[in-house]
Amino acid sequence: MKPILLLILTISCGMCFGQTDTNSAANPAYSEILVVNEYLFAINNKGQITIWDLKTLDKKFEMQDTIPKFSTV
């Protein structure tokens, strides 16, 4: 009984450590930032633009498509 339990525990721990980090894109680095009136425009290191409303601190737009890439705001 103990060898089977040890084997199951070893395999399950190996699967946990083998997973990739899915939160790596959660905090992208921004290369360009511009504030116009109550909006903040930012371009991340992948060339995608994100827009925040500074009054409500809500994200108004986040670019998901990677075909057009911006280099400056």
Buried (B, 14 or more C-beta within 10 A) or exposed (E): EEEEEEEEEEEEEEEEEEEEEEEEEEEBEBBBEEEEEEBBBBBBEEBBBBBBBEEEEEEEEEBEEEEEEBEEB
